[in-house]
Amino acid sequence: MSIIDRYTAGAARPRGWSHSLAFFLTFACLVLLLLAGFIRHTRAETAPVPAGLVTLGDIESGALLFKSTEPGKYVPAPLLATDVKIDVSGPIARARVTQRFINPGDGWVEGKYIFPLPEDSAVDTLKMVIGDRVIEGKIKEKEEARQIYEEAKADGKKASLVEQQRPNVFTNSVANIGPGETIVVQIEYLQTARRDGDTFSLRFPMVVAPRYTPKEANPQFVDFEPGSSGWGDVLPPERDDTLEQPPVLRPEMGNVNPVSLKVSLDAGFPLGDVASPHHEVMIERDGKRAATIALKDELVPANKDFELTWKPAATKAPTAALFRERVGKEDYLLVMLTPPSGDVQPEAKPREAIFVIDNSGSMSGPSMDQAKESLLWALDRLKPGDTFNVIRFDDTLTVLFPDAVPAHGENLAVAKKFVKGLEANGGTEMLPALRAALTDRRSGNEDRVRQVVFLTDGAITNERELFSEITSNLGRSRLFTVGIGSAPNSYFMTRASEAGRGTFTHIGNEQQVVERMSELFEKLGNPVMTDIIATWPDSRTTESWPNPVPDLYKGEPVVLSARMPEAKGTLTLKGEVAGEPWEVRMSLDKGEPRPGIGKLWARRKIEQLEADARIEGDWERNDKAITAVALEHHLVSRLTSLVAVDVTPTRPDGEKLTSKDMPVNLPEGWDYDKVFGEQTIPASQRAQMKQGVMAFASYAPAPPPQADAGGLQPVSLSLPQTATDAPALIHSGILALLVGMALSALWWLRRHWSATAWARRAR
Amino acid sequence: MRPVLTQKVAALLWAAAILGCIGFGGWQLGQGLYIKAKAEVAQILLERAWEKTLADGKPHKAWPWADTWPVAKLEIPSQMKSEIVLAGGTGEALAFGPGHLFGSPDPGKPGTSVIAGHRDTHFAFLRHLKNDDTVIVTTRDRKQHLFRVRGSRIVEHDNSQIDPHAGFGIALVTCFPFDAREQGPLRYVVFAEAVADAS
């Protein structure tokens, strides 16, 4: 308007006015275009509401949770103390984790306790201590165990149920905890110490107080009550100041969950260095072979994993170990063998590296960039003596060089240019690519190791066909799968790499490319022993894992778990170290008896059966086998749980269990002020907890991904983008058309008006 | 002289502004409608491929250059909806139909099978699903699996809290909020639990 006001006089007024207006409109139009483009890239939504309740997904470590009436939501209870005792005997560790909880409220409650354990832990014991009585848990099929637990709960008996959520995450439900009562729950598991070179190590995932992660992990609530009109109601985010502080635990209150930890170590050989990299410890030597390790501060806040490493006093650890156990009518064996290492590290053989890259449509976007970046990184790391080739595939296939070529300047430049130019398009036909990669023109050549690095997201249907291709045509090649993107088909890729005697690497985002690829290349560059074959005295009656035996890389020992009717005769291990044959014979009857060997075997067998089930898709048969093994060895698995029931009912008949009776599971007498200092539950949240009824029990959400999972299993699935930009496009399209129309109208009006004004003036 | 020149420039600018707006509008609108049309038309082609799959139990692509194939048919009787579910949750698959995420088990297998779809096309009906609604999934082996809606939840895309190995059912996922015009980080998840299989 100011533009118009300035031109109040002069004959040129209509022209000037029109000129400026047109300028202004063009400018406005451009701004509109820019704005429309810009808006499409901004995020419209804001973070969801933080509230006082947590879901299982929020819990990163152990904590007792009381069920609230909000489905899938829990109220964390104060955890009094955790006591961990680990007995290490040779390479086997038995850990006993004791947790004490109190119910500070004045009602009867049911609690759920979720805790992480090492990946390979075999959980076999549950004990519930009430007063001076100890109730021992029994192994049952999952459904049956749950039924027993529910019945006991209804009868007012104390009961406890340990279930596996994921191979490394377990939950423990405890029913009928009386007012002010303390419950002690004890869980025991077995695991093997990891060995790398001469260093043995053991890790205990520390129990941390439920850390509250308001932004990422706390969804808005949707009320979906049955019987209501059926429209889900999204409770609006409430910006209440009292919500700033989560009512249960604040990060700085980490020490409300103190842990005491003690390890008694019997290495089985004279001990050298013993250290705990993350915690200060007191080490008491007990003779040459044993030591007791305790935390220096008797109680530490549980905020980082405990790790213990130990080394032999001699320059070298013993190279072989054999333990046995007789369970029922069978002997179980654990064999550990270390190939030659240290000073006499054999020179790595030159390689023939075959890189296969998937450029099908499913890889489009960041996946393709990551795959390309990974491959370019790999090409840069090839040594002058190596040879290589590159294969790309979608529904077509290109093999870059007719045969593997030496890794030097020109060849590498050609390959890099080829890789950089790749674009994601078309279907995924993996079989021809795999076949091409495994086609070995010099299958008898022992001077080079042949390594196939396969980069893909694994979007395929013919898993079985591919799998049989690998097992039958592998020859001297080794298959290393690299899973690209947030949700690659890791089941297939893990199994493919096992069958291909290689490893699986997962690259989930751009930042991981260098880190993960260098780990992989460290391995590729240092294969110590290849073609390992274990020959048991009677192969028909012996079941041994892993099968086939993977290649060994620098520092790794062969670890075999086996079962046979009777441990006698000789185990022969054959392999190849730097082109030289290597053979070891071991008398099986000389093994030292050690409890737990059978359970470790069973745990590995269950692992294998789970993997088989995913590949074969035959869940029924494998489920049966898993259940049988787990029941026989008293192990918690996906299909079996431990349940303990106190025979005497403790909850008086008249009183009812809070989780059923009261609308809110947060007892009135729940004194936060005393336990945690000044904290209250905001009224808005109480109201929230009174809503929502249905049970969500079977959908226990996954815990957040754990850093040490090695990328083998996608923990919580990440979800794809599920909105097109069609609404945005249509909206801005219509808007622009309207503006265009308005401009036309304006123009027409203006012309019309100026024409008549001229006419007027002419008159 | 000058007035004539300015007049010409003015006219040109006017024309540019109008054409710019109309051109841009037409282009955007066309793009948007193309996405919608593609989603609709694809389902017809997918239906054909699905028939073939049902006949021989093998995956068939709806068009030769497709990077995905039908894996199941999803029916919601209460919404009178039926969609062909494709393999994978890639952008390419989702443009044509709901996608079954590779990291999750097949529908009807133990665990939680995750199927994602666009909120503005195939999964627009998700907001109308109620508890106890029936969801029928037909898999390649011609088996019909029945599921009942048990609840829903809003999560962030990178922390879905869906454990594909827990439970026995399906999770239907779409973007949230439903009416937002922009793409965002929130997802709306409807959980449905398996009930006894129909034949």
Interface residues (C-beta under 8 A of the other chain):
Chain A: A12 R15 G16 S18 H19 A22 F23 L25 T26 A28 C29 L30 L32 L33 A36 I39 R40 T42 R43 A44 E45 P48 T55 L56 G57 P71 G72 Q165 R166 E216 A217 P219 Q220 F221 V222 F224 E225 P226 G230 W231 G232 V234 S360 G361 S362 S364 G365 D394 D395 N425 G426 G427 T428 D457 G458 A459 T461 S486 A487 P488 N489 S490 G617 W619 D623 R638 M694 F696 S698 Y699 A700 P701 A702 P704 P714 V715 S716 L717 S718 L719 P720 Q721 T722 A723 T724 D725 A726 P727 A728 L729 I730 H731 S732 G733 I734 L735 A736 L737 L738 V739 G740 M741 L743 S744 W747
Chain B: P3 T6 Q7 V9 A10 A11 L13 W14 A16 A17 I18 L19 G20 C21 I22 F24 G25 G26 W27 Q28 L29 G30 Q31 G32 L33 I35 K36 A39 P59 K61 P64 W65 A66 D67 T68 W69 A87 G88 G89 T90 G91 E92 A93 L94 A95 G99 L101 F102 G103 S104 D106 K109 P110 T112 V114 A116 G117 H118 R119 D120 T121 F123 R127 H128 K130 N131 D132 R150 G151 S152 R153 I154 V155 E156 H157 D158 N159 S160 Q161 I162 D163 P164 H165 A166 G167 F168 G169 V173 T174 C175 F176 P177 A180 R181 E182 Q183 G184 P185 L186 R187 Y188 F191 E193
